[in-house]
Amino acid sequence: MGNFKLSRFVDSHRALLMLIVVFVGLSLTAPNFLNSYNLTTILKSASLYSVVMIGFALIFIIGELDLSVGAIVMLAGMLAIGLEPSLGWYGSFAAATLAGILVGLVNGLLVAKGKIHSFIVTLGMMSIVLGVMHIYSGGDSLSTEDYDLSDWLDEAKIELLPPIVIITLCLVLGANFFFNKTRLGRGFFVVGGNKETAWLAGLNKDRYIVLAFVISGMLSAVGGALFSMSLAAMPANVNLANNTLMAVLAATIIGGTLMSGGKGNILKCYFAVLLLSTIFNGISLFGYSYDIQIFVNGVILALVVLYESYAVYKQDALKGQNPKLLQSMLRSRER
C-alpha cells in the first residue's frame, strides 16, 4: 500500500521532481549554471513555450489537438513587429492577438460544427497560417528600431524576474486558478472527460470546443507577440514554429495532461516547460549543438508517451478488479 501511494505521488508530481533532479545535477556539473544571469536566461527562454502551453494543454483537456500553435506564434510575431511603426506597440499587439483569436475561432468552428477531426483541421490551418506569414513578411525577418519596449521586457527590476517572466507567471497562475476554481473552467474537464456527462450536466459541448480553440489561438498569438517584442525582431525561420509545437507538446504530456482528455494541470505543465528549458540550457553550457537539443527533446517526448501509454493500459487492466476478492474466497472455503 505504501509503495502504491509513493508511486502515485511520483507520477502525479513527476514534472516537478524531474525538474529538481535535473536542476541539482546541472548545478553540480555544468559550468556557469548556478548564477543569476543564467537562471534568468532559463526563465526568459521558457516564457514563449509557457504562454503557448496554456492554450495547448486546454485543447488536450477537451480531448482535441491543435497543431497550428507554432504557426500562429510566427504570424503574431511578424504582425507585432510589422505593424508597430503605424499602430504603435499597443496597436500591433492588439492586432496580433486578434489574428490569433480569428484563427482559433475558425479552427473551433470547423471542429465543433463541421465535425472535422482537429488533427486534419489544425494541420491544414498550420500550412495556411505559415503561408500568410511568408506573404506578409516577404519571406524575410522583420525588425524595428524601437528598442525601448524590448529593453523593458528583458531588464530584471526584481532579481531573476524581468517583466516578461512576471507576465508569464501571471498568465500561468491565472489560468491555473481559472481552470481549477471556476465553474466555466472546470467545465472543460467535464467535456473532455465524458461528452455524455457534459450533456447531462447541461454543458454545451460545441461552445466549449470553440472557446478552447479561441483561447489557444489567442495565447499562441500573445506568446508570439511577446517573443518578438522582447527581441524587437521576428526571424522568418519555420523551425521556430516546429520547435514551439514540439516543446509544448512534450511539456503538456510530461505535465500529466492526458491526450484522451479530461485531465490536466497548467502549473504542472509549467514545471515541465522549465524542465525542458533547463535541459536545453545545460546542453548549451556543455557546448553541444542545437541539433542535440532537438534530439533530446524528441527522446524525452518518446519516453513519456510510452510511459503514459503503459500507465493508461495498466489502469484499464485494473478496472473492476477487487483486491480483496481472493481473500474473501479463501475465507469462505475455510468455513
C-alpha positions in Angstrom: 0.0 0.0 0.0 2.8 2.4 0.9 4.6 1.6 -2.4 1.4 2.3 -4.3 0.9 5.7 -2.7 4.6 6.6 -3.4 4.2 5.5 -7.0 1.1 7.7 -7.4 2.8 10.6 -5.7 5.8 10.4 -8.0 3.7 10.0 -11.1 1.4 12.9 -10.1 4.4 15.3 -9.5 6.8 13.9 -12.0 7.5 17.2 -13.8 8.5 19.0 -10.6 10.5 16.0 -9.3 12.3 15.7 -12.7 13.0 19.5 -12.7 14.5 19.3 -9.2 16.8 16.3 -10.2 18.0 18.0 -13.4 18.5 21.3 -11.6 20.6 19.8 -8.9 22.5 17.7 -11.4 23.4 20.7 -13.6 24.2 22.8 -10.6 26.9 20.3 -9.6 28.3 19.6 -13.1 27.5 22.3 -15.7 29.9 25.3 -15.9 28.4 28.7 -15.0 25.0 27.2 -14.5 24.2 28.4 -11.0 24.3 32.2 -11.4 21.6 34.8 -11.6 22.3 35.6 -15.3 21.9 32.0 -16.4 18.9 31.3 -14.2 17.2 34.5 -15.6 18.0 33.2 -19.1 16.3 29.9 -18.4 13.1 31.7 -17.1 13.1 34.0 -20.1 13.6 31.2 -22.6 10.6 29.4 -21.0 8.3 32.3 -21.4 7.2 31.7 -25.0 6.6 28.0 -24.5 4.8 28.6 -21.2 2.2 31.0 -22.7 1.5 28.8 -25.7 1.4 25.7 -23.4 -1.6 27.1 -21.5 -3.9 27.0 -24.6 -2.3 23.8 -26.0 -2.9 22.0 -22.7 -6.5 23.2 -22.7 -7.0 21.7 -26.1 -5.7 18.4 -24.8 -8.0 18.6 -21.8 -11.1 18.7 -24.1 -9.7 15.7 -26.0 -8.6 17.6 -29.1 -5.3 18.6 -30.8 -4.0 21.9 -32.1 -1.1 21.7 -34.5 -1.4 25.3 -35.6 0.0 26.9 -32.4 3.6 27.3 -33.8 2.3 28.9 -37.0 0.2 31.3 -35.0 3.3 32.3 -33.0 5.1 33.1 -36.2 2.3 35.1 -37.7 1.6 37.1 -34.5 5.3 37.9 -34.1 5.5 39.2 -37.6 2.4 41.3 -37.1 3.6 42.7 -33.8 6.8 43.9 -35.4 5.5 44.8 -38.9 2.6 46.9 -37.6 4.5 48.7 -34.9 5.6 51.7 -37.0 2.0 52.5 -38.0 0.0 51.3 -34.9 2.5 51.6 -32.1 3.2 48.7 -29.7 -0.2 48.6 -28.2 -2.0 48.6 -31.5 0.3 46.0 -33.1 0.0 43.7 -30.0 -3.8 44.0 -30.2 -3.8 43.3 -34.0 -1.5 40.2 -33.5 -3.8 38.9 -30.7 -6.9 39.4 -32.8 -5.3 37.4 -35.6 -4.7 34.5 -33.2 -8.3 34.7 -32.0 -9.7 34.6 -35.5 -7.5 31.6 -36.4 -8.6 29.8 -33.2 -12.3 30.6 -34.0 -12.1 29.1 -37.5 -10.4 26.0 -36.0 -13.1 25.7 -33.3 -16.0 26.1 -35.7 -14.6 23.5 -38.2 -14.1 21.0 -35.4 -17.3 21.6 -33.4 -19.8 22.5 -36.2 -18.0 21.0 -39.2 -17.3 17.7 -37.3 -13.8 17.5 -38.9 -11.1 15.9 -36.8 -9.0 18.5 -35.1 -5.8 16.9 -36.4 -6.9 17.5 -40.0 -8.2 21.0 -39.3 -5.2 22.3 -37.5 -2.7 20.6 -39.8 -4.3 22.4 -42.7 -4.5 25.7 -40.8 -0.8 25.4 -39.9 0.1 25.4 -43.6 -2.3 28.3 -44.3 -1.1 30.5 -41.5 2.6 29.9 -42.4 1.7 30.8 -46.0 0.1 34.1 -44.9 3.1 34.8 -42.6 5.5 34.4 -45.5 3.4 36.6 -47.8 3.2 39.3 -45.2 6.9 39.3 -44.4 8.0 38.6 -47.9 9.9 35.6 -46.6 12.3 37.9 -44.7 12.8 38.6 -41.0 11.4 41.8 -39.6 12.8 44.2 -37.1 12.2 47.6 -35.6 14.5 50.4 -34.4 12.4 51.0 -31.2 14.2 49.1 -28.5 12.6 50.7 -25.5 9.9 48.0 -25.0 12.5 45.3 -25.7 14.8 46.6 -23.1 12.0 47.0 -20.6 10.7 43.4 -21.1 14.2 41.9 -20.6 15.6 44.1 -17.8 15.1 42.5 -14.4 13.8 45.0 -12.0 13.5 42.2 -9.5 16.2 39.6 -9.1 15.6 36.7 -11.7 12.2 38.2 -12.7 12.3 40.6 -15.7 8.8 41.8 -16.8 8.4 39.2 -19.5 8.8 36.4 -16.8 6.4 38.2 -14.4 3.8 38.4 -17.2 4.3 34.7 -18.0 3.9 33.8 -14.3 0.7 35.9 -14.0 -0.8 34.1 -17.1 0.2 30.6 -15.8 -1.2 31.2 -12.3 -4.3 33.0 -13.5 -5.0 30.1 -15.9 -4.4 27.5 -13.2 -6.9 29.3 -10.9 -9.5 29.7 -13.7 -9.4 26.1 -14.8 -9.4 24.6 -11.3 -11.6 27.0 -9.3 -14.3 28.4 -11.6 -17.4 26.7 -12.9 -16.6 27.6 -16.5 -13.0 26.4 -16.2 -14.0 23.0 -14.7 -16.5 22.6 -17.5 -13.6 21.9 -19.9 -12.6 18.9 -17.9 -16.1 17.5 -17.9 -16.5 18.0 -21.6 -13.1 16.3 -22.3 -13.6 13.5 -19.8 -17.1 12.4 -20.8 -19.2 14.0 -23.5 -22.4 12.3 -22.3 -21.8 13.5 -18.7 -21.3 17.0 -20.0 -24.6 16.8 -21.9 -26.4 15.6 -18.8 -24.9 18.4 -16.8 -26.3 20.9 -19.3 -22.9 21.9 -20.8 -22.9 22.9 -24.5 -20.1 20.8 -25.8 -19.7 22.7 -29.1 -19.4 26.0 -27.3 -16.6 24.7 -25.0 -14.7 23.3 -28.0 -14.9 26.6 -29.9 -13.9 28.6 -26.8 -11.0 26.3 -26.2 -9.6 26.8 -29.7 -10.2 30.6 -29.4 -8.2 30.6 -26.1 -5.4 28.5 -27.7 -5.2 30.8 -30.7 -5.2 33.9 -28.5 -2.5 32.7 -26.2 -0.3 31.5 -29.1 -0.6 35.0 -30.5 0.2 36.6 -27.2 3.3 34.3 -26.8 4.5 35.1 -30.3 3.9 38.9 -29.9 5.7 39.0 -26.6 8.6 37.0 -28.0 9.1 39.3 -31.0 8.6 42.4 -28.8 11.3 41.2 -26.4 13.7 40.8 -29.4 12.5 43.9 -31.3 12.6 41.5 -34.3 11.0 38.3 -35.7 13.0 35.8 -37.6 11.4 34.2 -40.7 12.5 30.7 -39.6 9.9 28.0 -39.8 12.0 26.0 -37.3 10.7 28.3 -34.6 7.1 27.1 -35.3 8.1 23.5 -35.4 10.2 23.7 -32.2 7.5 25.6 -30.4 5.0 22.9 -31.3 7.3 20.0 -30.2 8.3 21.7 -26.9 4.7 22.5 -25.8 3.6 19.0 -26.9 6.4 17.4 -24.8 5.7 19.7 -21.8 2.0 19.1 -21.9 2.4 15.3 -21.8 5.2 15.4 -19.2 3.0 17.6 -17.1 0.5 14.8 -16.9 -2.2 16.0 -19.3 -4.0 13.1 -20.9 -4.2 13.1 -24.7 -7.6 11.4 -24.4 -8.9 14.4 -22.5 -10.4 15.2 -19.0 -7.2 15.5 -17.0 -4.5 18.2 -16.8 -2.9 20.8 -14.6 -1.4 24.1 -16.0 1.0 24.5 -13.1 2.5 21.0 -13.6 2.8 21.7 -17.3 4.7 24.9 -16.5 7.2 22.9 -14.4 7.6 20.6 -17.4 8.4 23.7 -19.6 11.0 24.8 -17.0 12.4 21.2 -17.1 12.9 21.3 -20.9 14.3 24.8 -20.8 16.8 23.8 -18.1 17.9 20.7 -20.0 18.4 22.8 -23.2 20.3 25.4 -21.2 22.5 22.7 -19.8 23.2 21.2 -23.2 24.3 24.7 -24.4 26.6 25.2 -21.4 28.3 21.9 -22.1 29.0 23.1 -25.7 26.7 20.8 -27.6 24.9 22.0 -30.8 21.3 22.9 -31.2 20.7 19.7 -33.0 21.4 17.8 -29.8 18.6 19.8 -28.1 16.1 18.7 -30.7 17.3 15.1 -30.4 17.0 15.2 -26.6 13.5 16.8 -26.8 12.4 14.0 -29.1 13.8 11.3 -26.9 12.1 12.8 -23.8 8.8 13.0 -25.7 9.0 9.5 -26.9 9.8 8.1 -23.5 7.0 10.0 -21.8 4.4 8.9 -24.5 5.5 5.3 -24.0 5.2 5.6 -20.2 1.8 7.3 -20.5 0.5 4.6 -22.8 1.7 1.9 -20.4 0.1 3.7 -17.4 -3.2 4.0 -19.3 -3.1 0.3 -20.3 -2.3 -0.7 -16.7 -5.1 1.5 -15.3 -7.6 0.0 -17.8 -6.5 -3.6 -17.0 -7.1 -3.0 -13.2 -10.5 -1.5 -13.6 -13.2 -3.6 -11.9 -10.7 -5.7 -10.0 -11.3 -6.3 -6.3 -8.0 -6.9 -4.5 -9.9 -8.4 -1.5 -11.8 -10.9 -3.6 -9.2 -13.7 -3.3 -9.0 -13.3 0.5 -12.8 -13.5 0.8 -12.9 -16.6 -1.4 -10.3 -18.3 0.8 -12.1 -17.5 4.0 -15.4 -18.9 2.6 -13.6 -22.2 1.8 -12.1 -22.4 5.3 -15.6 -22.1 6.8 
